[in-house]
Structures are given as C-alpha cells and as structure tokens.
Amino acid sequence: MTATPNTVILDQVLALTTLFSADMARSDNELGLTPSRTHLLWMLQTGGPQTQRSLAEAMSVSPRNVTGLVDALVETGFVTRETHPSDRRAVLVTLTSTGATTMSRMHADHEQLADDLLRDLSPERRERFAADVATVTATLAKLIAAHEAER
C-alpha cells in the first residue's frame, strides 16, 4: 500500500513522539522519577506550592493518586508537605532544594533541547512551524473531544 503525503507526515510525527517519549523516559529513569511524578514537579516549578487537591484537579487524577505521587516524592526528597498558612485542614506540597535544583536543571535541559532542535530553522520557519504545530494540536484535541462525546 502506498503512503499518502498526509500519512507520511503523520508517521514522522509519530516517530518524533516516540523519540521524545524514549528521551523523557531515560531522563526520568536517571533521576528515579516517573512521567507522573515529573509532571507534578513541573506543576510545582511553574505554579509554586499547591494543595494536593489543586494538584489532583490540574492533573485530572484522583486525590488518592496524587497522595501516592506526593508520598513517593517526599520519600525521595523532591518535595515536602507543609501546613497551609490559612487553611489548617489543607497541606501544601512544596519543592525541596533538591526538587528545585532538579527542576532548574530540567528547565535548562529543555531550553537547550529546544535550541538544538530548532537551530537550523530560520526565524520565519520557526514561526510557521509553531503555528502549524498549534493548528495540528488543536485539531487533535477537537477530534479527541468529539470521540469522547460520542462515547
């Protein structure tokens, strides 16, 4: 069967996704993390200390799931649980110095990878590529939402 131009592009995107996933898994493994734990750390890095409830909502997972993630991150020294300053029933999850250093390094690695990947594209091609990726991402999100609505 002959591939159409669109399926060739889709296959390239899937290959890129596979490479990114493998690279992220390697990086997470080196740090003793999982994708879910890394996601939680990124949320703390970008949003500051948060309650477990707000983390669960933002990650679209159950509070019990977040409790397990936070337990593991506390045990490995990436986060702490601290008393909420205005709600004595709530607990804030906060990056430790180890967690903050790790996330700073991940951010720097992220920036370097972006520079390395896009180095050979002119500013105009980067702008067009960003717009095209945004369009494809939005279309995929709509297709997924429509599929979910049908179920």
Backbone torsions as a table, in degrees:
resi	resn	phi	psi	omega
1	MET	NA	133.3	-178.8
2	THR	-84.7	133.7	178.6
3	ALA	-76.8	140.2	175.4
4	THR	-84.0	162.1	177.1
5	PRO	-55.3	-37.6	179.9
6	ASN	-67.3	-39.8	179.5
7	THR	-71.8	-28.9	174.7
8	VAL	-62.8	-44.8	178.5
9	ILE	-63.3	-46.1	179.2
10	LEU	-59.4	-42.4	178.3
11	ASP	-62.0	-36.9	177.8
12	GLN	-67.7	-40.0	177.2
13	VAL	-64.3	-41.8	178.2
14	LEU	-64.5	-39.3	176.5
15	ALA	-63.6	-41.2	178.1
16	LEU	-62.9	-42.9	178.2
17	THR	-61.1	-42.8	178.9
18	THR	-62.4	-42.7	178.5
19	LEU	-64.5	-44.5	178.0
20	PHE	-61.2	-44.5	-179.9
21	SER	-61.0	-43.8	179.3
22	ALA	-64.4	-41.0	179.8
23	ASP	-66.6	-41.3	178.3
24	MET	-66.0	-40.1	178.8
25	ALA	-63.2	-40.9	178.0
26	ARG	-62.2	-46.7	-179.6
27	SER	-63.3	-47.2	178.5
28	ASP	-59.6	-44.2	-178.7
29	ASN	-60.6	-41.5	178.7
30	GLU	-60.1	-31.6	-177.9
31	LEU	-95.5	-1.4	-177.6
32	GLY	73.5	29.5	-178.7
33	LEU	-111.7	170.3	171.9
34	THR	-121.0	165.9	177.2
35	PRO	-56.7	-39.9	179.9
36	SER	-66.4	-41.5	178.1
37	ARG	-65.7	-40.7	178.1
38	THR	-63.6	-41.5	177.9
39	HIS	-58.7	-45.3	179.0
40	LEU	-61.9	-42.4	178.2
41	LEU	-62.6	-41.2	177.2
42	TRP	-60.3	-40.4	179.8
43	MET	-63.7	-39.6	177.4
44	LEU	-69.8	-36.9	179.4
45	GLN	-62.8	-43.2	-175.9
46	THR	-86.0	-30.2	-174.3
47	GLY	-110.1	-3.3	-177.8
48	GLY	76.5	-175.2	-178.7
49	PRO	-56.2	140.7	-177.6
50	GLN	-143.3	157.5	174.5
51	THR	-76.1	158.0	178.0
52	GLN	-63.2	-35.4	178.6
53	ARG	-62.6	-45.7	-179.7
54	SER	-66.8	-34.9	176.1
55	LEU	-64.5	-42.8	179.6
56	ALA	-61.9	-44.4	179.4
57	GLU	-63.2	-46.2	-177.9
58	ALA	-65.6	-32.4	-179.3
59	MET	-90.1	-4.7	-177.9
60	SER	57.3	45.5	176.5
61	VAL	-131.5	170.3	-179.2
62	SER	-75.0	153.5	174.8
63	PRO	-57.2	-34.8	178.4
64	ARG	-62.3	-40.1	178.2
65	ASN	-62.0	-44.2	179.6
66	VAL	-65.1	-37.6	177.8
67	THR	-57.7	-43.9	178.0
68	GLY	-64.3	-41.4	178.2
69	LEU	-63.8	-45.7	-179.0
70	VAL	-66.2	-41.2	176.7
71	ASP	-53.6	-47.6	-178.6
72	ALA	-66.2	-38.8	-179.5
73	LEU	-72.3	-31.6	173.7
74	VAL	-66.4	-46.3	-178.1
75	GLU	-60.1	-34.7	-178.5
76	THR	-93.7	2.6	172.2
77	GLY	84.8	15.1	-179.3
78	PHE	-88.2	-28.8	-178.7
79	VAL	-139.8	164.7	171.5
80	THR	-127.7	161.2	169.9
81	ARG	-104.9	131.4	-179.8
82	GLU	-130.7	153.9	178.2
83	THR	-64.2	134.5	177.5
84	HIS	-69.5	135.1	-175.4
85	PRO	-67.4	-25.2	-176.6
86	SER	-122.3	-4.0	179.6
87	ASP	-134.8	100.6	-173.7
88	ARG	-66.5	-14.2	177.3
89	ARG	-84.7	-18.6	-175.6
90	ALA	-98.1	156.2	178.6
91	VAL	-125.1	136.3	176.2
92	LEU	-95.5	135.9	173.5
93	VAL	-95.8	127.4	-173.7
94	THR	-132.3	140.9	174.6
95	LEU	-65.2	139.1	170.2
96	THR	-81.9	177.0	175.8
97	SER	-62.8	-36.7	176.3
98	THR	-63.1	-45.4	178.4
99	GLY	-62.3	-43.5	-179.6
100	ALA	-65.8	-40.6	178.5
101	THR	-65.0	-43.4	178.7
102	THR	-60.9	-45.2	-178.6
103	MET	-69.2	-34.7	175.3
104	SER	-63.3	-41.6	177.5
105	ARG	-65.5	-42.1	177.5
106	MET	-61.6	-40.8	179.0
107	HIS	-63.2	-44.4	178.3
108	ALA	-62.6	-42.4	177.5
109	ASP	-62.9	-38.7	178.7
110	HIS	-62.3	-46.9	178.3
111	GLU	-61.6	-42.7	-179.1
112	GLN	-65.2	-42.1	178.7
113	LEU	-62.4	-43.4	178.1
114	ALA	-59.2	-45.4	178.5
115	ASP	-61.6	-44.7	-178.6
116	ASP	-64.4	-43.2	-177.0
117	LEU	-68.5	-34.8	-173.2
118	LEU	-103.4	3.0	-176.7
119	ARG	-53.5	-39.4	-175.0
120	ASP	-84.8	0.6	177.6
121	LEU	-98.0	135.2	176.1
122	SER	-66.8	162.0	177.1
123	PRO	-55.1	-36.6	179.5
124	GLU	-67.1	-42.6	179.3
125	ARG	-67.5	-36.1	176.8
126	ARG	-62.5	-44.3	-179.5
127	GLU	-61.9	-44.2	179.5
128	ARG	-66.2	-42.9	179.0
129	PHE	-60.5	-44.8	179.0
130	ALA	-60.4	-43.3	179.4
131	ALA	-65.3	-42.4	-179.6
132	ASP	-65.8	-42.8	178.6
133	VAL	-64.0	-40.8	178.0
134	ALA	-61.8	-41.1	179.1
135	THR	-64.3	-47.8	-179.8
136	VAL	-64.0	-40.7	178.4
137	THR	-62.0	-45.2	179.2
138	ALA	-63.7	-40.5	178.6
139	THR	-64.0	-43.9	178.2
140	LEU	-62.2	-42.0	178.5
141	ALA	-60.5	-41.2	177.9
142	LYS	-65.1	-42.6	178.9
143	LEU	-62.6	-41.1	178.7
144	ILE	-65.4	-43.5	179.7
145	ALA	-63.0	-41.2	178.6
146	ALA	-64.5	-40.9	178.6
147	HIS	-63.7	-43.5	179.7
148	GLU	-64.7	-37.9	-179.9
149	ALA	-65.9	-32.2	178.6
150	GLU	-70.5	-26.4	-177.4
151	ARG	-78.7	NA	NA
